[in-house]
Structure formats: structure tokens, C-alpha cells
Amino acid sequence: MTMTRNWSGTLMYSTTDVVVPRSVADLQEAVAGTARIRALGTRHSFSDVADGLGVHLSTEALPLDLVVAADRRTATVGSGSTYGAVARALEAERLALANMGSLPHISVGGAVATGTHGSGVRLQSLSASVAALEVVGSDGTIRTIRRGEAGFGGSVVSLGALGVVVRVTLDVEPTYRMRQDTYVALPWSSVDAHLVDVLSAGTSVSLFHEFDDSVREVLVKSRVAEGADDVDVPDELLGASRAPVDEHTEVTGDSHTPMDGSVGPWLDRLPHFRLDATPSHGSELQSEHFVALDDGAAALHALRALGADLRPHLHTCETRAVAGDDAWLSPTPVDSLAIAFTWRKHPAEVAGLVERVEEVLRPFGSRPHWGKLSSLAPEVVVARYPRFGSFADLVGEVDPGGKFVGPFLERLLAAAR
């Protein structure tokens, strides 16, 4: 896929002018010499959040260049590096990340900037693990902003509005091992009455379903304690039975990580997809909607009424918990339930269904993922972020000329005025 389109080929960008610097110095020169510029990561957004009217700058060729801090509690990497590449580099140092997204193929910079997440009732979004950012500003100079400094809360989930991030410092920890187990046919009655218990069954838990008679699969990732050989897991989970073989093949084919209860390194269990596999051929659209975890069971119950209309256009819906964090534009400011739809590539039908889903979720104040499809008007989205005004002020302070602002951001900033 060329860089004039997003990863799935469902969005054509507004410009075909793309630069691919191979060093930070070349990137600085490109930014300084360009009137309007937007950064691209791995182009996995289904919204036009990364689109721009001037030049696109791809970060994919920047070196990973892992630098581990002396205390081994943080590590700095190139922003265009994928989580899979970072995971391999950290494992070689006997270090690890606390969490990863489903796809290890997405870039660190892009995932952080859009509030992308993994799963876990005690695990926050990927942006919460950022300790510092190195950002190229409109004049080509680099500034570093660190956790605890003024404006940091608006600089991590920044939608690319504050410059081009070239290096990201992440929290790390000693390496560890995990196992994955698959449970099948979870009754909806268990979700209605015990959703948090289900989502607390492991370190990371995902529900896969199509809003029909039951939850098809519950994927439980369990962390093995240091010094232990394994972790005990039950054969039954609130009415769902543990499957000895993978039941996820319909969605992922043979590209998924082992789900048979075997124990292995964290990087081979924490994401859903193998680091060395291509996760999809892109025949999909995606939307994702966040509600407070306390409202999660009620929200899922309400959506089930749409099941018969959703299923002909739905590959699957993955439902996960995300612990709350304090980034200004975080879609998960409180402990949240993420309801992620992977749609078939039926654009007209999906557009209507996303609108219906968001109407059902309106009483719960749902927030869309910044990088995925949404029907919500900009003023509705902005109203659901109490600190959006502060973010808009920060954009005006850091980039008064609007060098890094694209159409998506322009709509939001106009709605905030």
C-alpha cells in the first residue's frame, strides 16, 4: 500500500507529497523548510486524524536506536519504530513493556498520539507509559518535554498537533513470561452481572463476540510470577469453558500468538498477533467507543438490541477494559470499557451502523477512538473533553502558525472556539 492511503486502503490522503527522512537531522531540515506538514506512522488510523493539506512526513525510516536509562526503568526509542521491533530490542536487554496493543505492527509515536491501548483492568493506555517526548517544532529545533512538566498532559495524546515526535521515552521493567487461554461461549448473563469479574480473570482480557447468543471467545492473558513455572487457571469462567485449542482462527488466521495455555515470553503473548506475521490483508473498517467501566454492562446490553443489523457487516467486536489516565485528550480518563468493532469493508452500511451505535451509546457519554470511524460532530466530541480548551491553548502557544494542523484538527479546534 502506498503512503497516499491508510493501512487498509479505505482512506485516501489529501496530499501525495511524502518525505521519508532516515535521520532526525534530515527530519528537522524537512520540517523547517515546509509550510504545512503532518507526520505519518504506520497509517493504521481509519479516521483522517493524520491527514494534511501540505506535506506528509513518514517516521518509519527513523532508526530505533534503543537507549536504556542507567536505572533500567525507562528506555528511549525512535518514534516510527513498531512496538514489535521495540519489544524485540527490549527483550534482548532482558527488559519489557507492561502492556502492548493487539497489533505489534503499529508505531510507538502514532499509537501514543491517538490514545491507543491494550487491555487490563489495572493497565492504562499506551500513552500513560510515556516518560518523555523529543519533538521537532515548526522551526526545526528539538524540544524535550518530560512527565511532570507543564503541558505534558496535553503533549502525549496530541493528535500530531504540537510538532513531529522523533524519540519517545517509555517506562520499562524486567522481562517476564505469560500464558494465554481461550474460553468459549460465555453467557451474556455473566456479562450483565459480572463484567468486571470477567475482565479481571487475567492480566489482560478480551471478549470477542458478534452480539448474538453468547460471547464467542474470552481471551485471558495471565502473567507468570517471577520464579514460578506457571499460573493456575480455571477450566470454567462464569459459564464459559476453557478450550484446549485456538478458537480465534476465523478472525486472525494463523497469525495470532499462542492461545493454548503454553507459557512463553511476554512479547509472544501480550499482543494478539505474532511479531513476524502480517495481521490482516486490510479488508476492514474499524470504529471504537469508550464508556466508563461502571456503565459497561449496561452499554453492551443496549447494543445487543442492534445485533441482527450489525452481524451482516461485522467481522467481530472486541471488548476490553482500560484503566483511567490523566492525559488531557485521553479517551479513557476513568476506568473504561473499550468496545471495538472490526467491520467488513462495506463503507456505506458501516457509516450508518456507526451512527446507530453512537446513538445507542449517547446516554453513556461515549468517546470515539481518535484514529477510528465516528459519526459524532466535532462540537459533541470536544464537549466530552473538559480539558480540550487547554489543549487548544497549548496548540496556539506551540504552533501559532498552524504548521502541524490538518483538516481533522481544524474541525476540532474550530468547535472549541
VOPAGU-2260 file (C-alpha; in pm, 1 decimal, decimal comma):
REM VOPAGU-2260
SITE   aa  ch    i         X         Y         Z
SITE  MET   A    0       0,0       0,0       0,0
SITE  THR   A    1     136,5     337,8     -94,4
SITE  MET   A    2     162,8     617,3     158,5
SITE  THR   A    3    -114,5     808,9     -19,1
SITE  ARG   A    4    -362,6     582,4     160,7
SITE  ASN   A    5    -412,1     447,0     507,6
SITE  TRP   A    6    -319,3      91,2     602,6
SITE  SER   A    7    -645,2     -68,4     484,5
SITE  GLY   A    8    -680,7     142,4     170,9
SITE  THR   A    9   -1009,5     288,0     294,1
SITE  LEU   A   10    -888,9     649,7     322,6
SITE  MET   A   11    -714,1     848,7      51,4
SITE  TYR   A   12    -493,1    1123,6     190,9
SITE  SER   A   13    -526,2    1479,2      63,7
SITE  THR   A   14    -163,9    1500,2     -47,1
SITE  THR   A   15      73,1    1280,2    -245,2
SITE  ASP   A   16     378,0    1478,9    -134,0
SITE  VAL   A   17     554,5    1245,6     111,8
SITE  VAL   A   18     904,6    1270,8     256,7
SITE  VAL   A   19    1074,3     982,0     436,2
SITE  PRO   A   20    1375,1    1110,0     634,4
SITE  ARG   A   21    1622,7     849,0     754,8
SITE  SER   A   22    1771,8    1058,6    1032,0
SITE  VAL   A   23    1649,1    1309,9    1286,2
SITE  ALA   A   24    1870,2    1575,2    1126,5
SITE  ASP   A   25    1708,4    1518,5     786,2
SITE  LEU   A   26    1367,6    1533,7     951,3
SITE  GLN   A   27    1448,5    1864,0    1119,3
SITE  GLU   A   28    1553,2    2008,9     785,5
SITE  ALA   A   29    1231,5    1888,0     619,9
SITE  VAL   A   30    1012,2    2037,5     892,0
SITE  ALA   A   31    1192,0    2372,5     891,9
SITE  GLY   A   32    1164,1    2403,2     514,3
SITE  THR   A   33     795,2    2318,8     484,9
SITE  ALA   A   34     494,2    2547,3     532,8
SITE  ARG   A   35     249,9    2275,1     639,0
SITE  ILE   A   36     338,7    1921,5     741,6
SITE  ARG   A   37     176,0    1621,1     909,1
SITE  ALA   A   38     351,6    1315,0    1048,2
SITE  LEU   A   39     261,3     961,2     944,1
SITE  GLY   A   40     337,1     649,3    1144,7
SITE  THR   A   41     218,5     309,6    1023,6
SITE  ARG   A   42    -100,9     466,7     880,3
SITE  HIS   A   43    -332,5     248,7    1085,9
SITE  SER   A   44    -591,4     520,3    1150,1
SITE  PHE   A   45    -930,8     484,0     985,1
SITE  SER   A   46   -1024,0     844,6    1056,4
SITE  ASP   A   47    -848,5    1134,6     883,2
SITE  VAL   A   48    -661,6    1227,8    1202,7
SITE  ALA   A   49    -323,8    1203,3    1025,1
SITE  ASP   A   50    -429,8    1370,8     701,1
SITE  GLY   A   51    -277,6    1700,0     590,5
SITE  LEU   A   52    -300,1    1952,1     308,6
SITE  GLY   A   53      73,1    2013,7     271,5
SITE  VAL   A   54     348,8    1755,9     305,7
SITE  HIS   A   55     327,9    1419,6     478,8
SITE  LEU   A   56     637,7    1314,8     670,2
SITE  SER   A   57     675,7     943,3     738,8
SITE  THR   A   58     868,2     846,9    1051,9
SITE  GLU   A   59     902,0     481,2     950,2
SITE  ALA   A   60    1267,0     508,0     840,7
SITE  LEU   A   61    1393,0     671,6    1159,8
SITE  PRO   A   62    1631,2     440,0    1348,2
SITE  LEU   A   63    1505,1     256,0    1655,7
SITE  ASP   A   64    1829,2     337,3    1841,7
SITE  LEU   A   65    1733,9     189,9    2180,5
SITE  VAL   A   66    1885,0     376,2    2475,8
SITE  VAL   A   67    1824,7     222,5    2818,1
SITE  ALA   A   68    1847,8     455,1    3118,2
SITE  ALA   A   69    2109,3     381,1    3382,9
SITE  ASP   A   70    1840,5     279,3    3632,9
SITE  ARG   A   71    1681,9      47,8    3370,1
SITE  ARG   A   72    1338,1     192,9    3442,8
SITE  THR   A   73    1296,6     375,5    3110,6
SITE  ALA   A   74    1414,1     329,8    2753,5
SITE  THR   A   75    1412,3     573,3    2462,2
SITE  VAL   A   76    1330,9     467,8    2104,5
SITE  GLY   A   77    1263,0     620,4    1765,1
SITE  SER   A   78     900,0     724,6    1726,9
SITE  GLY   A   79     848,8     544,2    1397,0
SITE  SER   A   80     956,1     209,0    1540,6
SITE  THR   A   81     684,0     -51,5    1578,0
SITE  TYR   A   82     600,5    -197,1    1916,0
SITE  GLY   A   83     712,8    -534,2    1784,0
SITE  ALA   A   84    1058,8    -402,9    1698,3
SITE  VAL   A   85    1083,2    -225,8    2033,5
SITE  ALA   A   86     975,2    -542,1    2214,2
SITE  ARG   A   87    1249,6    -746,1    2049,2
SITE  ALA   A   88    1510,9    -484,6    2135,0
SITE  LEU   A   89    1396,9    -467,8    2497,0
SITE  GLU   A   90    1387,9    -844,9    2534,7
SITE  ALA   A   91    1749,0    -858,4    2419,5
SITE  GLU   A   92    1821,3    -634,7    2720,8
SITE  ARG   A   93    1603,0    -856,5    2946,9
SITE  LEU   A   94    1350,2    -574,0    2973,1
SITE  ALA   A   95     979,2    -549,9    2892,7
SITE  LEU   A   96     678,0    -325,3    2849,4
SITE  ALA   A   97     385,2    -355,3    3088,6
SITE  ASN   A   98     136,6    -352,6    2803,2
SITE  MET   A   99     102,4    -359,5    2424,9
SITE  GLY   A  100    -183,8    -318,4    2182,2
SITE  SER   A  101    -341,0    -601,1    1985,2
SITE  LEU   A  102    -114,8    -525,1    1689,6
SITE  PRO   A  103     261,8    -514,4    1745,7
SITE  HIS   A  104     291,8    -365,0    1395,5
SITE  ILE   A  105     180,8     -10,9    1488,4
SITE  SER   A  106     431,0     266,4    1552,2
SITE  VAL   A  107     503,1     391,5    1902,7
SITE  GLY   A  108     460,0     757,3    1805,4
SITE  GLY   A  109     129,5     707,3    1625,1
SITE  ALA   A  110     -21,2     484,3    1893,2
SITE  VAL   A  111      71,7     724,9    2171,3
SITE  ALA   A  112     -57,0    1031,3    1985,5
SITE  THR   A  113    -402,6     877,4    1931,0
SITE  GLY   A  114    -461,0     725,7    2275,3
SITE  THR   A  115    -429,0     366,2    2155,7
SITE  HIS   A  116    -441,2      98,3    2424,5
SITE  GLY   A  117    -410,9    -263,8    2518,1
SITE  SER   A  118    -625,5    -441,3    2774,6
SITE  GLY   A  119    -634,8    -477,5    3150,3
SITE  VAL   A  120    -843,5    -350,7    3439,6
SITE  ARG   A  121    -519,7    -229,1    3601,5
SITE  LEU   A  122    -335,3    -135,8    3282,2
SITE  GLN   A  123    -362,6     215,0    3137,3
SITE  SER   A  124    -342,3     318,8    2772,9
SITE  LEU   A  125      -6,4     306,9    2595,6
SITE  SER   A  126      34,5     684,8    2629,4
SITE  ALA   A  127      43,8     651,4    3008,8
SITE  SER   A  128     379,1     470,5    2982,9
SITE  VAL   A  129     543,4     771,5    2817,5
SITE  ALA   A  130     801,3     940,6    3040,4
SITE  ALA   A  131     930,6    1194,5    2787,0
SITE  LEU   A  132     899,7    1308,6    2425,3
SITE  GLU   A  133    1151,2    1467,3    2190,8
SITE  VAL   A  134     958,1    1687,1    1946,5
SITE  VAL   A  135    1067,0    1879,7    1638,3
SITE  GLY   A  136     893,8    2217,8    1635,4
SITE  SER   A  137     797,2    2442,3    1345,3
SITE  ASP   A  138    1146,2    2595,1    1317,1
SITE  GLY   A  139    1312,8    2252,5    1307,7
SITE  THR   A  140    1456,5    2262,6    1658,9
SITE  ILE   A  141    1404,2    1984,1    1910,0
SITE  ARG   A  142    1244,8    2033,5    2247,4
SITE  THR   A  143    1207,8    1767,2    2516,9
SITE  ILE   A  144     903,9    1754,5    2741,4
SITE  ARG   A  145     905,7    1527,5    3044,5
SITE  ARG   A  146     644,5    1377,9    3272,3
SITE  GLY   A  147     555,7    1628,8    3544,9
SITE  GLU   A  148     639,0    1937,6    3338,6
SITE  ALA   A  149     376,6    2196,0    3247,8
SITE  GLY   A  150     188,3    2094,9    2934,4
SITE  PHE   A  151     297,6    1731,0    2944,0
SITE  GLY   A  152     -62,6    1614,7    2991,2
SITE  GLY   A  153    -155,0    1778,2    2661,3
SITE  SER   A  154     156,4    1669,8    2474,7
SITE  VAL   A  155     131,3    1291,6    2477,9
SITE  VAL   A  156    -210,3    1227,9    2322,5
SITE  SER   A  157    -156,6    1526,8    2094,5
SITE  LEU   A  158    -301,6    1410,1    1759,0
SITE  GLY   A  159      19,7    1534,2    1598,3
SITE  ALA   A  160     -70,6    1897,1    1663,7
SITE  LEU   A  161     240,2    2001,9    1855,7
SITE  GLY   A  162     518,5    1900,6    1618,6
SITE  VAL   A  163     681,2    1581,7    1492,4
SITE  VAL   A  164     774,4    1342,8    1771,7
SITE  VAL   A  165    1107,7    1180,1    1689,9
SITE  ARG   A  166    1201,0     999,8    2014,3
SITE  VAL   A  167     981,3     852,7    2288,0
SITE  THR   A  168    1095,2     751,3    2636,4
SITE  LEU   A  169     890,0     461,8    2774,1
SITE  ASP   A  170     859,1     305,0    3117,5
SITE  VAL   A  171    1009,8     -43,4    3117,3
SITE  GLU   A  172    1052,6    -326,1    3365,7
SITE  PRO   A  173    1233,2    -660,1    3392,1
SITE  THR   A  174    1131,2    -921,9    3139,4
SITE  TYR   A  175     856,1   -1167,8    3234,6
SITE  ARG   A  176     657,6   -1460,0    3096,9
SITE  MET   A  177     287,4   -1505,6    3019,3
SITE  ARG   A  178      31,9   -1760,0    2904,3
SITE  GLN   A  179    -288,5   -1721,5    2703,7
SITE  ASP   A  180    -603,7   -1925,1    2745,3
SITE  THR   A  181    -921,2   -1923,6    2539,9
SITE  TYR   A  182   -1267,6   -1965,5    2692,3
SITE  VAL   A  183   -1570,0   -2014,5    2471,3
SITE  ALA   A  184   -1944,5   -1949,0    2491,1
SITE  LEU   A  185   -1960,8   -1705,1    2780,3
SITE  PRO   A  186   -2329,6   -1640,2    2862,6
SITE  TRP   A  187   -2444,0   -1280,4    2827,2
SITE  SER   A  188   -2599,9   -1316,4    3171,7
SITE  SER   A  189   -2245,9   -1340,6    3312,2
SITE  VAL   A  190   -2152,1   -1020,2    3130,7
SITE  ASP   A  191   -2462,9    -845,1    3261,4
SITE  ALA   A  192   -2398,2    -943,7    3622,3
SITE  HIS   A  193   -2020,4    -993,5    3642,8
SITE  LEU   A  194   -1849,3    -792,9    3366,7
SITE  VAL   A  195   -1567,3    -663,5    3587,5
SITE  ASP   A  196   -1506,9   -1013,4    3726,4
SITE  VAL   A  197   -1474,2   -1148,6    3372,5
SITE  LEU   A  198   -1236,6    -869,8    3274,2
SITE  SER   A  199   -1031,7    -932,3    3589,3
SITE  ALA   A  200    -972,7   -1300,1    3510,7
SITE  GLY   A  201    -616,9   -1227,3    3396,4
SITE  THR   A  202    -362,7    -954,6    3341,5
SITE  SER   A  203    -526,4    -875,5    3008,7
SITE  VAL   A  204    -869,3    -997,8    2897,5
SITE  SER   A  205   -1052,4    -955,9    2566,2
SITE  LEU   A  206   -1407,5   -1055,9    2478,7
SITE  PHE   A  207   -1478,8   -1138,5    2113,3
SITE  HIS   A  208   -1840,5   -1150,2    2004,4
SITE  GLU   A  209   -2089,7   -1057,1    1734,7
SITE  PHE   A  210   -2380,0    -962,3    1964,5
SITE  ASP   A  211   -2553,3   -1295,0    1916,7
SITE  ASP   A  212   -2643,1   -1572,9    2162,1
SITE  SER   A  213   -2322,4   -1561,7    2369,1
SITE  VAL   A  214   -1972,5   -1418,1    2381,3
SITE  ARG   A  215   -1789,1   -1641,3    2135,0
SITE  GLU   A  216   -1449,3   -1619,4    2299,1
SITE  VAL   A  217   -1280,2   -1479,3    2607,4
SITE  LEU   A  218    -904,4   -1446,8    2565,2
SITE  VAL   A  219    -724,0   -1439,6    2900,5
SITE  LYS   A  220    -356,4   -1342,5    2920,1
SITE  SER   A  221    -202,4   -1425,9    3257,6
SITE  ARG   A  222     133,8   -1307,6    3383,9
SITE  VAL   A  223     352,3   -1578,4    3539,8
SITE  ALA   A  224     508,4   -1468,0    3866,8
SITE  GLU   A  225     885,5   -1440,5    3880,9
SITE  GLY   A  226    1033,2   -1773,7    3988,6
SITE  ALA   A  227     714,4   -1968,1    3911,3
SITE  ASP   A  228     683,1   -2226,8    3635,8
SITE  ASP   A  229     320,9   -2146,9    3550,1
SITE  VAL   A  230      -0,4   -1994,3    3681,7
SITE  ASP   A  231    -314,7   -2187,3    3769,7
SITE  VAL   A  232    -614,0   -2106,3    3551,8
SITE  PRO   A  233    -965,3   -2247,3    3597,5
SITE  ASP   A  234   -1131,5   -2478,2    3347,1
SITE  GLU   A  235   -1450,5   -2272,9    3369,2
SITE  LEU   A  236   -1504,0   -1896,0    3375,6
SITE  LEU   A  237   -1851,4   -1785,7    3481,2
SITE  GLY   A  238   -2014,5   -2032,2    3245,6
SITE  ALA   A  239   -1751,6   -2031,5    2969,9
SITE  SER   A  240   -1535,9   -2340,7    2921,6
SITE  ARG   A  241   -1162,5   -2336,6    2857,0
SITE  ALA   A  242   -1077,8   -2454,5    2505,7
SITE  PRO   A  243    -763,5   -2665,2    2451,7
SITE  VAL   A  244    -715,6   -2521,8    2102,1
SITE  ASP   A  245    -738,8   -2180,9    1944,4
SITE  GLU   A  246   -1095,0   -2069,1    1871,7
SITE  HIS   A  247    -985,1   -1736,0    1721,7
SITE  THR   A  248    -879,5   -1857,6    1377,2
SITE  GLU   A  249   -1184,2   -1718,6    1197,3
SITE  VAL   A  250   -1065,9   -1367,6    1277,3
SITE  THR   A  251    -686,8   -1394,2    1280,2
SITE  GLY   A  252    -598,1   -1696,3    1067,8
SITE  ASP   A  253    -258,6   -1839,2    1162,7
SITE  SER   A  254    -105,0   -1502,9    1251,6
SITE  HIS   A  255    -203,7   -1498,7    1618,1
SITE  THR   A  256      13,2   -1560,4    1921,9
SITE  PRO   A  257     -26,1   -1897,2    2104,9
SITE  MET   A  258    -357,2   -1923,5    2289,3
SITE  ASP   A  259    -324,3   -2282,6    2408,1
SITE  GLY   A  260    -215,5   -2218,7    2766,9
SITE  SER   A  261     154,7   -2258,5    2695,8
SITE  VAL   A  262     397,8   -2029,4    2878,1
SITE  GLY   A  263     631,9   -1804,8    2684,2
SITE  PRO   A  264     799,4   -1463,7    2673,4
SITE  TRP   A  265     579,9   -1158,0    2725,9
SITE  LEU   A  266     630,3   -1031,1    2369,7
SITE  ASP   A  267     496,1   -1358,8    2228,1
SITE  ARG   A  268     178,2   -1349,5    2440,0
SITE  LEU   A  269      89,8    -986,9    2520,8
SITE  PRO   A  270     -16,0    -880,4    2167,2
SITE  HIS   A  271    -279,9   -1081,6    1980,2
SITE  PHE   A  272     -68,8   -1112,7    1666,1
SITE  ARG   A  273     274,6   -1263,0    1613,0
SITE  LEU   A  274     557,7   -1016,5    1563,7
SITE  ASP   A  275     668,4   -1195,0    1246,2
SITE  ALA   A  276     324,8   -1222,0    1084,8
SITE  THR   A  277     111,3    -993,4     872,6
SITE  PRO   A  278    -201,7    -944,1    1084,6
SITE  SER   A  279    -454,4    -873,4     809,7
SITE  HIS   A  280    -493,5    -804,4     441,9
SITE  GLY   A  281    -684,5    -488,6     528,8
SITE  SER   A  282   -1036,2    -580,5     419,2
SITE  GLU   A  283   -1191,2    -399,4     711,3
SITE  LEU   A  284   -1306,6     -77,8     871,0
SITE  GLN   A  285   -1280,9      -5,0    1241,6
SITE  SER   A  286   -1464,5     200,8    1499,6
SITE  GLU   A  287   -1412,5     202,1    1874,5
SITE  HIS   A  288   -1615,2     358,5    2151,0
SITE  PHE   A  289   -1521,7     411,1    2516,6
SITE  VAL   A  290   -1762,5     424,1    2810,7
SITE  ALA   A  291   -1698,2     426,4    3182,7
SITE  LEU   A  292   -1638,4      71,7    3306,5
SITE  ASP   A  293   -1919,1     118,8    3557,5
SITE  ASP   A  294   -2154,9     164,0    3260,5
SITE  GLY   A  295   -2001,7    -114,5    3055,2
SITE  ALA   A  296   -2253,6    -391,5    3117,1
SITE  ALA   A  297   -2547,5    -160,2    3051,6
SITE  ALA   A  298   -2385,8     -29,9    2732,9
SITE  LEU   A  299   -2327,6    -380,4    2596,7
SITE  HIS   A  300   -2681,1    -480,2    2690,5
SITE  ALA   A  301   -2817,4    -182,0    2495,7
SITE  LEU   A  302   -2605,0    -263,0    2190,3
SITE  ARG   A  303   -2728,7    -621,5    2177,9
SITE  ALA   A  304   -3061,4    -489,2    2050,7
SITE  LEU   A  305   -2879,4    -397,9    1726,8
SITE  GLY   A  306   -2724,7    -742,2    1687,6
SITE  ALA   A  307   -2925,9    -864,6    1390,1
SITE  ASP   A  308   -2844,8    -546,5    1195,2
SITE  LEU   A  309   -2477,3    -543,8    1293,0
SITE  ARG   A  310   -2380,6    -902,9    1217,0
SITE  PRO   A  311   -2401,3    -898,3     833,2
SITE  HIS   A  312   -2140,6    -619,4     830,2
SITE  LEU   A  313   -1927,1    -721,5    1128,0
SITE  HIS   A  314   -1613,1    -931,8    1144,7
SITE  THR   A  315   -1609,4    -916,9    1524,8
SITE  CYS   A  316   -1633,7    -686,6    1824,0
SITE  GLU   A  317   -1350,6    -690,5    2076,9
SITE  THR   A  318   -1438,7    -560,7    2422,2
SITE  ARG   A  319   -1168,7    -474,8    2677,7
SITE  ALA   A  320   -1106,3    -279,9    2997,8
SITE  VAL   A  321    -859,2       9,0    3014,7
SITE  ALA   A  322    -755,3     174,3    3341,4
SITE  GLY   A  323    -803,8     550,9    3353,9
SITE  ASP   A  324    -524,0     803,4    3299,9
SITE  ASP   A  325    -484,8    1181,2    3314,1
SITE  ALA   A  326    -381,3    1283,0    2961,5
SITE  TRP   A  327    -592,7    1579,4    2852,0
SITE  LEU   A  328    -720,9    1407,9    2538,0
SITE  SER   A  329    -725,7    1054,6    2672,4
SITE  PRO   A  330   -1042,9     869,7    2567,2
SITE  THR   A  331   -1010,2     681,4    2897,5
SITE  PRO   A  332    -997,1     944,4    3176,2
SITE  VAL   A  333   -1164,4     694,5    3410,6
SITE  ASP   A  334   -1156,0     315,9    3419,5
SITE  SER   A  335   -1323,4     239,0    3088,2
SITE  LEU   A  336   -1470,2     -25,9    2864,1
SITE  ALA   A  337   -1344,1     -18,0    2506,0
SITE  ILE   A  338   -1595,1    -154,3    2254,9
SITE  ALA   A  339   -1405,6    -204,0    1928,2
SITE  PHE   A  340   -1582,2    -300,6    1604,8
SITE  THR   A  341   -1391,1    -458,7    1318,8
SITE  TRP   A  342   -1629,2    -412,7    1027,8
SITE  ARG   A  343   -1636,3    -568,2     685,8
SITE  LYS   A  344   -1535,8    -329,2     411,8
SITE  HIS   A  345   -1892,5    -213,5     346,4
SITE  PRO   A  346   -1841,6     163,8     372,8
SITE  ALA   A  347   -2197,7     286,6     318,9
SITE  GLU   A  348   -2357,5      33,7     550,0
SITE  VAL   A  349   -2088,1      73,9     816,1
SITE  ALA   A  350   -2126,8     452,7     817,9
SITE  GLY   A  351   -2492,8     414,0     905,8
SITE  LEU   A  352   -2424,3     147,6    1166,3
SITE  VAL   A  353   -2154,2     352,9    1338,7
SITE  GLU   A  354   -2407,1     634,5    1369,2
SITE  ARG   A  355   -2662,0     395,9    1522,8
SITE  VAL   A  356   -2404,2     252,4    1763,2
SITE  GLU   A  357   -2308,2     600,1    1881,0
SITE  GLU   A  358   -2672,7     694,6    1927,0
SITE  VAL   A  359   -2725,1     388,7    2149,1
SITE  LEU   A  360   -2412,4     484,5    2345,5
SITE  ARG   A  361   -2504,2     854,4    2370,8
SITE  PRO   A  362   -2659,0     821,3    2721,6
SITE  PHE   A  363   -2326,0     680,8    2839,6
SITE  GLY   A  364   -2122,3     975,8    2707,8
SITE  SER   A  365   -1911,0     754,0    2482,3
SITE  ARG   A  366   -1588,7     883,1    2331,1
SITE  PRO   A  367   -1460,7     761,3    1994,2
SITE  HIS   A  368   -1105,8     644,0    1938,7
SITE  TRP   A  369    -923,1     932,4    1772,1
SITE  GLY   A  370    -796,1     709,8    1491,7
SITE  LYS   A  371   -1116,9     525,6    1408,7
SITE  LEU   A  372   -1452,2     594,5    1246,4
SITE  SER   A  373   -1707,0     814,1    1421,4
SITE  SER   A  374   -2024,1     997,3    1323,0
SITE  LEU   A  375   -2008,8    1244,9    1612,2
SITE  ALA   A  376   -1994,9    1614,3    1528,5
SITE  PRO   A  377   -1674,7    1793,7    1636,1
SITE  GLU   A  378   -1859,7    2004,8    1892,9
SITE  VAL   A  379   -2000,3    1687,8    2052,5
SITE  VAL   A  380   -1655,2    1530,3    2074,1
SITE  VAL   A  381   -1494,0    1845,8    2213,5
SITE  ALA   A  382   -1766,5    1877,1    2479,6
SITE  ARG   A  383   -1670,0    1534,8    2614,1
SITE  TYR   A  384   -1314,6    1653,2    2689,9
SITE  PRO   A  385   -1315,6    1906,6    2975,6
SITE  ARG   A  386    -953,2    1999,6    2903,4
SITE  PHE   A  387    -987,0    2044,4    2529,3
SITE  GLY   A  388    -976,4    2421,1    2577,2
SITE  SER   A  389    -641,0    2387,9    2749,3
SITE  PHE   A  390    -519,0    2169,2    2464,3
SITE  ALA   A  391    -630,1    2428,9    2208,7
SITE  ASP   A  392    -440,3    2696,3    2402,9
SITE  LEU   A  393    -129,5    2474,8    2401,5
SITE  VAL   A  394    -156,2    2428,3    2024,1
SITE  GLY   A  395    -179,3    2805,5    1981,5
SITE  GLU   A  396     125,7    2855,2    2200,8
SITE  VAL   A  397     347,3    2587,1    2044,8
SITE  ASP   A  398     236,4    2614,2    1681,3
SITE  PRO   A  399      82,2    2960,0    1631,4
SITE  GLY   A  400     123,5    2937,8    1255,0
SITE  GLY   A  401     -67,7    2610,6    1227,1
SITE  LYS   A  402     214,7    2424,4    1051,6
SITE  PHE   A  403     110,5    2088,7    1203,3
SITE  VAL   A  404    -268,8    2127,8    1186,3
SITE  GLY   A  405    -464,7    1916,1     935,6
SITE  PRO   A  406    -836,3    1903,2     849,9
SITE  PHE   A  407    -927,3    1674,9    1142,4
SITE  LEU   A  408    -764,3    1909,5    1392,2
SITE  GLU   A  409    -905,1    2218,1    1224,5
SITE  ARG   A  410   -1258,2    2088,1    1277,1
SITE  LEU   A  411   -1193,7    2020,1    1645,5
SITE  LEU   A  412   -1017,9    2349,7    1712,5
SITE  ALA   A  413   -1295,7    2541,5    1537,1
SITE  ALA   A  414   -1553,3    2366,8    1754,7
SITE  ALA   A  415   -1358,1    2464,6    2068,8
SITE  ARG   A  416   -1355,3    2837,0    1987,1
